């Protein structure tokens, strides 16, 4: 299962971790992992180009961590959109993608 953990304070994303494999199908044929990867990579590439300095990231195999260090409303909106898209996938594939939002 893919796990998404979001830590949010006053509607501002502070931390997002996306990790795991959905096990919907074999690696290379897994539509859930493909969708999550496309959304996550697209968001990462966008904010990396537009909002450097607003976050730190840690990339590992099957895991990405966004740690937000400086608030930017458009960067936050980009992450909110990413999570919204992942939530939509989770509606159809809840056995393969779990999203947790924690308020601090």
C-alpha positions, 0 to 999 in steps of 0.5 A: 500500500502507498501511504501519504502522511500530511502534517498541516498547521492552520491550513498550511502544509508543513510536511508530506511523506509519500512512500511504498508500493500499492501492489495493485499489479506487478511493477511496471504494470501498476496503474495506481503507482503510475498515477501516484508517481505522475502526480508526485513527480509533476508536482515536485518538478513544478515546485522545484522550478518555481519555489526553491527555498520553500522546502527541503526534500528527501528522495529515496527508493519508493519514498519522497519527503517534503519538509516545508521551511518557508511559507509561500501561498502558491507552493502551498496551493500546489501541494494542496492540489497534489494531495487533492489529486491523490485523494481522488485516486484513493476514492477508487483504490482505497485498498492501495492508497491511504492518505492521513492528514494530521493537524498540529 
